[in-house]
Structure formats: C-alpha cells, structure tokens
Amino acid sequence: MKKQFNSLGVRTATAVAAMVLAAQAWALDPFRVQDIRVEGLQRVEPGTIFASLPLRVGDEYTDEKGTAAIRALFALGLFKDVRLEAAGNVLVVVVEERPTIADVEFAGTKEFDGDTLKKAMRDVGLTEGRPFDKALADRAEQELKRQYINKSMYGVNVVTTVTPIERNRVNLTFTVMEGEPAKIKDIRIVGAKAFSESTLKDQFDQDTGGWLSWYTKSDRYSRAKLNADLETLRSYYLSRGYLEFRIDSTQVAISPDKQEITITVNITEGNPYVVQAVKLDGNYLERDDEFKSMVTIRPGEPYNADKVAETTKAFTDHFGNFGFAFAKVEAIPEIDHENGRVVLTLHAEPSRRAYVRRINVSGNNRTRDEVIRREFRQFESSWYDADKIKLSRDRVDRLGFFTEVDVETQEVPNAPDQVDLVVNVKEKPTGSLTLGAGFSSAEKISLSFGIKQENVFGSGNYLGVDVNTSKYNRALVFSSTDPYFTKDGISRTLDLYYRTAKPYADMGGDYQLITAGASVRFGIPFSEIDTVFFGAGLENTRIKEGTNIPAAYLAYMEEFGASSFSIPLTIGWGRDSRDSALAPNSGRYQRLNSEMSLAGDARYVKANYQYQQYVPLNKKFTLAFNGELGWGKGLNGQPFPVFKNFYSGGLGSVRGFDQGTLGPRDVTGSVLGGPKKVTLNAELIAPFPGAGNDRTLRIFGFVDAGNVYGEKENWELSDLRVSTGLGLSWISPLGPLRLAFAQPVRKFAGDRIQKLQFQIGTSF
C-alpha cells in the first residue's frame, strides 16, 4: 500500500511539474550557470536539493534541463511548489515546503486501539515528522473506512481535520463516528432438499446470533468467513455422496439503514453416489498391499470426499517414508449417472526420491536454534523420511515452548533430488509469575505463588521457584532441569524444598509438620518416547508438637521419634507420544515413579502410576482420560510414614472438593491422607467459541472420581468421591490459566466442598 501511495505522489508531482514548466521554461533563455542559490527552505537540507538537481555549476541551462530539474525536485515529495528563476547567470531555485505532520490523533475509535491505528498510518507514510500529503490523507481515510466495513460497521463515517500550527506544521485528527455494527438478520439456503436448512446452517460459523455472540461476533458478516462457511457446506455434501454438488450463487443484501444483512446461498445438490469399486493405478513401489491397507473408502458406502482426502494424504505420507517427497496421488472418479455409482481410481506417481539438504529454523526470537535442532530425527544430507519429520515436529511441540510448530518442505532450485525443511515456530512466554487461589469454608482464601522459567535464556533449561503462602500449608521449592545434561540427551534435575503444614483453624491445634530435603535425578532416553529416571536424595521430616495433634502422629513419634531422616532412592519411567504438550488432541502419556528408602530412620517404598489418553472425535472435540494409582508400604516391620501419605481433592485430582482433603481423618477431624490413592478423570474438550487460531484456549466438561485409603483399608469403589462440572484452560498472554466449577455428585458427611477453583499467572 505504501508503494501505491508513493507512486501516486510521483505521478501527481510530475503532472504539476509539467504545468509549471509551461510557464517557467520558456521564460528563461539558455545561459551558463555560474552559481546555484536555493530560497524557501525551512527544514530540508540544501544538500538534498543539490543532490537531486541534474544541473551543476558550469553547465548550460536549457529548457529540457529545467524540466528535468523541476520533475526531480517534485519527485522528492517534500515540496508543494517549485520554481526556477535566473538572476544574471545565477540559477535560483525557489521552493515551498510541504507542511510537516506534527501529530496524528484518532477520536471516537472504540473498535480499534489507537496505537494500532497509528502504526497502520505510519506504514503508509502518515506519521510525525513526515511531509503532509492531502492525497495520502484521503487514501488513509478510505482505508480506515474499509477496515471498519470488514468489521460489519457499514455506517461508519470518518472526517479528517487538518490543523495548521506554527513553523509550517499540521496536526491530523481522524474523527470516527463508528455507528452500530450490522448484524446478520437471516441466512437462506435455496435449493436444499436432502437436508433441512437448519441442519445446513448449523455447519456455518456465521449465524444470526446467540448467547455468546457478544464474544464470538458470529452475527457479524465477513466475506472471508462466508467463503469458509461455503467450503464447509460443500464439504458437508461431498462427504455424504453428493459428488456433483455446486454452489450456484451467493447474494449479500444490506438494509437501507445499514444495520441488517441477509445472506442467500443458491445451491444445486445433484444426486447421491455410492462407491462401486476402488482401484489402484500407477507406481506403488511394488508395495500395493501396503497401500491397499490404507484405503478407508469402502465399496457400497456413499462417496465421502473426506475419506478420499484422508486416503490420498496417507498415500502421500507413506511415499514420503521412502524418500519420495514429491509424490502425487490423484483420485479420479468414474461416474455412472444412471445407476448412481462411482468407481474411484487412485493414480500414484512417486516422482523422484529426494534427500534433505538443509533444515532452517524460523520464528525463534528467544529460543536458540540448538534447542530445536537437537529434537530433530530427520538429519541434513540424509534421505527424506516423512515419519521422522513428523516425529521431529511432535518432539519440538512437546517441548512446550511454542504455541505453533509447522514444518514446511521447499524444493531446491536446479536440484530436483533435494529439499529444504523450514521449521516455523511461534514462541509463547515461557517465564511465568503464577498466582493460585481457592475458596473454601476452611481456608476461605488460600494463595500460592510461583516464579518459573521453562526456557532460561533460550537454552531449553528449566528453573523454578514455588512458594505456597497458604495459612495452613506453606512451601518453598527450588527446581532446575537441564534436559541435555549430556550430548546424548540425558537430563538432570535438582530439587531443594522446605514445606510446613498445620491443621485448619476450625480443627484447633497448632502442631506442624516440617519437611526439608534435596534430590538429584537423571533421565535417560531409551527410545524416542521412553525415558527412564534414576535419582537419590536426602530428606528430614520433623513433627513439631502442639495442641490437638492427631493420634497417628503421636503414635509415630512415640515409636520413631519426632525427627525422621531418610535417603530416598527413586526410579521412574515415562512415555510421551502426545501430539502437543500445551494442548494435546491425540496420543498417550504414561508415567511411573517409585521411591524407596532403605537407610535412615524412615524405611518405606512408594509408587505412583499415571496414564493419560487423548482420543480425537472430530476436528473440534477431543475425549481425554486420566487415571492415577498410588501405593505405599513400610519396610522392615515399620508402618508407612504418615508424612509420606498421598492426598487427593482439588485441581489435578477430584475437583469440587477442597485441595488435599479426601481420605482418612483423625478423631479430631484432621486430614491424614493415606498410602493408597486412586484418581479417575474424563474430559470432553473443545475449542472455546471464537478462539480462532489460539489452540490453547479450550473449554471442557469433566467427570472426576477418586479417594485416598488408609493402610488397613481396602480399595472400595463405593468409597469413591465423584464430581462433575465445567472448566476452562488457556495459555493466556498473562500466563497459564485454569478454572473449574464442579458439583460433587457423590460425597460423604464431613467432606469439604470447594466448587470454584482457579489458577492464573502473569508471564514475562
């Protein structure tokens, strides 16, 4: 747009120059220029004039050179008028400078941010310190109107005010009367017979309004959205056998008051077709059976364009596994109009085998290239492998540093057997200052604080400090992880922690449980998705006596003392095949952690297993399952230490109950936890309406079940607490946000209910 504005200014200047020359050029007789003098300059440097003039001292002035001089000066865009005069043999250049823009302001703009509009004006040349051009201001005014029309605000009016001020400067003010946005009053689909009009309109993102329209703005017309809706409509028919479906025309009508819009779509459905047969044709690398197993189109079923696209993509990807990056697979239908049948021929041309010349990384302003490249399993100067490229993309995505990860294949000019891979990433803030809060009848408001950096200085290392400022449960935890402690990918994690816990105020008592310790853990990758962890630590737990101390604590103190020292050894295993760490839609995650202390005062074994599965139901909905089992036992005849008990309830376990309050209790009502734990969660996840390309903003409905059991209690399903509710999760510009509203559907006397729980952070 800027180039268009500049070219307009040049054409205008040239025309003006021609008119000026008509009056000036014939008035000067040819002469030898002995000197050049410039008059009328205020801000422009004289050197700018002399550098642009095609005349020099000693040259002979002619009408042609005078014409060229005026044209060159006007082309600078700095002058409103230019004249050439002669004083003897002195050439006098008389100029009148354009006013300079002192300020650009916007009044009445609510739909757009003022800073955003100023930046847009700056891009087209209207900014402080630049020469003022009336034609440029007119074009900017029209561009403002166009932007508002794109927001369905057809009644917008823009008035440009130019206010002269001292020193040949002007202030520009764009006063905008936005008016009300036009709303979609009706959407009509003419020609629909096989499906009801309401069913077809449900496929559209645009509609006539609903309870969320204030946020989604789905009732505002947009040409781009309408085109997307028409493609959705086309896909709906093609996936149900209507192979000859077409959209004949689309009319968009606006009311005289520019407040209501009616959209009419005229369609021809055609007849439905059933697949009679599927044939393979072309070169399938003598692996026809492998490719046939990938065909999802079945004879006897209605023609389904989605399954055709799915099959051709699977073929193309499979060719890529053998290095054929440019394979072409075409689905050719042979239509039998009389019988309503279609024979589908899948023609394949693998083309040429290629290898990857170079891998380029783009979009990582903070993260070092090395952090991304070390996750790649497709190497430079090796054969192109689609499976390795997908694995590499998923590994980069699972880092959790990026909201978007895309790998693009580019041909190398004049090298038909080579390709370049471009890894495009969009970074998210990886540092967070986190505040957590919960409301309950016991603690009223509990707060937690944390500062974390998941990608310290772009190195991929993790550094975190968690502080829990709860009145009853406090903690200070320092943690650091180097995911590539060795070049082979062995990770190292260091933890330092100090925790205190005391009973709720309504339980009475002032005793405390104080735990301090340190540990080191190493993670060894055994496969692309499997990691085994080994570690050791030192830990001291002290029971500080006070009033109303639970009997279980007193019993432990009497037998083993108030202070217990242990040397816990840890071993664990993790497998992560999810498609994303931020917002997974498919894949599986498993984690097994075990802890054993064979020396010291406390001797025990403890294990925890977690299983997650994500099942995509369609493009929007994902079904997620989570299960977690915990088990602990004392060794050498000792009971399981009470301070190692599992806890359940709240975010991350059974929502709707106070954090960590499920399970066995003392006679005083104190929550003790237990050596056995079970947690089951199921979620139906969907993108938040109007979230656009932000895949991390999601809503979900959930059902939770779980409980904690004592050492002598059996795993009884009848004791499980169950809740259901709605939640929202978002990696927002302010940081990670989680919110859940839950209603317990199975609870027992004495359970502490916490229906609303949330966590929000501020990122940096």
Steps between C-alpha positions, in 0.01 A plus 500: 500500500786734579647451153162586347484821701853598396435428134188716516704784644760466224235510226338806658835677532584425140172647382548812709856532376380492142258788564765702676742449216244631256526836674862492608712320243431739213565800725872418542742532216793258492799612707816368662430430871763674713325433835190331645299655785211341689223707662205399721659215698389449860578141595639338190877507474645687197708193423177310423420757230849502346517118498172480308567769242623380159678838462842593633701822507661543157217321316290677238138547602240389245124448510549122497733513802262735680214255440709212637603707805143587596385142445783368723420742783127425493579129505658545846148555636628778727373808316161646422642737236829530308611785273820575308614861458813667367689789656761572236693175465380375840234229499253560784298204620192625688314232700198491728528212744206279584378532859648244738272273699535587868251247640242241391203445728183289488171591663198277549681172430374219723527201270875550438781592735649845439860373501409237242349765274805723539724214397282440193526868407874488551523213253335714229709811568273701731708549811667769704782679318391396149380748231122532483333382180125564462463213254667269751262613775200433273621152426561438871145611573366250247717227648357571845149464361594173333630360828173584672297348217700180551359507854142532362485865603354632176367825648845630591589857416853642511580871498860616457593831662825676407600765754793729404733594785821701528818430298306369197369193681157337516311277740290223347186380676289214370158525665309174468126458547493121521130439524360158583627185326268342247362168621408198292120491503449190292690228314311319225611190314291460185490163326557275805286185484701213646575684826302754695603863475556516875739202484703667227509835680635323809816430298567875464720700736293808416147505637218730600619530857497310825589531866873516421479737203619790711832318524525295180346772278360215292207720393731748325541450128845430361573405141793283607281316753225456243746342257612263775137415580429427134795262489366332815162465328665352193696255716180399683334394175810340345553289812147362464516382141389815315786496255347756262399752764561863404438849633331699224510848651516699821322829569570730793237772552524785752203698630465874416600595855814280468412307814374164368650252255329215318708222343350279230683194370366326189608137463447199278530175692518249217454131566673288766754242382613173648855366459496195276872421505841644588793437268872571528684627195857615448825423677464378858862389542389136487328553836140488380381301801641759742320780320175303471493460878491880531187544290211615720248516213276195495291374205129521573535813714404853387783691334682693772737778396651511851599134480637553148716786627603293802606211276695712252679672788586163656640386164705817461637471854587133446691586184685756710619224733706364209647838405248601232427852616319603179265205455170585332185303573184586308151363560322465163122427520321317219134592543210279396217755491225250423568267791634757745833324539862609479821307444795669668848462353796604714782588262846537657824642362777488761714730283860520620667406825648793690725568795498791742767755416445744786272554801420866573334631816276807495303694763720418801587847625586376849566128470837396363509301177683222682203440732278428199756317287593251770140374498514422127530140386506596132859598429654718233663324204288187558205353314167674550290300750143618572472294820818650644386850402166450680679357804736800497209745481323327789817499713544875446133558584528293818770735629214730599683814387290569190132558428549399136747263333492440126748330267495613137667318210660721233649394170861598433537690169691307232528198732207263433619244756537743792264675740536747784294475817384822666395467864262787577429552871301756693639552846294532815615672819687228689554697817209531739416670822214285626232579753261229612189540710223287639183569696387266776314501828821402679771723358263759347767626259828313453776643282804352328784669317754373252762633265615271221704520183460193280749627243773688684678738262367292210711201608211258553589467870236527773532710814221542750420626848161414652372671810172398664378772736197308625423567864514128574726345235815686405782400270818631342627288212797566272535284188733497200506269197758472224335279233832448322742461790696279258508521122320165485190656653535393864319752718581612854258645753595661831238564771520686831187529713369611837135433592288559809143391573267568792132428570209715391382762747163333557677174594696669776861426580831662412725202422709505180653256254832633366680335208832606347701320237698491179520258209662442164341302217626394157283414201637256240315476166466136390292577191345799329210503746635304799712638783620323815580709809748425780562715804585535867434750773533601864191586702418591857145517636426644846171486682474811715279429798200713582142484616249255344769307316350198317536163668676356193774762536538433871527127440770550240692739727488261793648216291744680268548846651391849393772529234547247219793493261485302175700445181235446231610331179278559198446317175236583242392466143315733265355457152359798309347461154263797522481734202551804724600579856293821510169390349505129416229357275639153439755262642584340832699597806619258772710559809618263772688634801631295792681606813679276750686572819715212631710707740430757765217526751210464255501191277231458242414447135262722304379482138274713279373417150319742266337426165354757258331439166376760249250386236403748225130459422503751212667827411357676805441250778753292691428239765767485771546236770729513802561232760738506796583236762716550806626237744737504796622252765736508794810274499680302770182471704452877515168664410481723197612848617197724548686793346538305172126448458319577175238775489212562262241767426505823300663599171701214356298228675132513601366847433217629715670398826748701704859452395646189666209434739376157387582179683550387861464745787602509860241502780558876515402533135855559374568379147768231508519378139589138443739252333247415225351734246286472190399782263290470184419789266314528171475822298325602180714782363408755233647830375347801670248665263671784317849394607618513137853367459571489874495123552583535871167668588269207566188415697415157634242306688636249749418216734745428784515213745755415766593447860785424738501186718665411829761226537245247631217607270407318182464662159123544513332658196204588719722746688595697189406867496354611167452846351407651166523847357637739242848643462716731293872491426707756312863593447404868511721805438501540878610142553340160553141506619291212633148530631252234609150511640400162640200349668562192717254225407625250758619638831503389862443669832794719596629548145624853434348644184677752277289556189707775338875460451727699276860584427625793298849631435688793358762421234816690413 
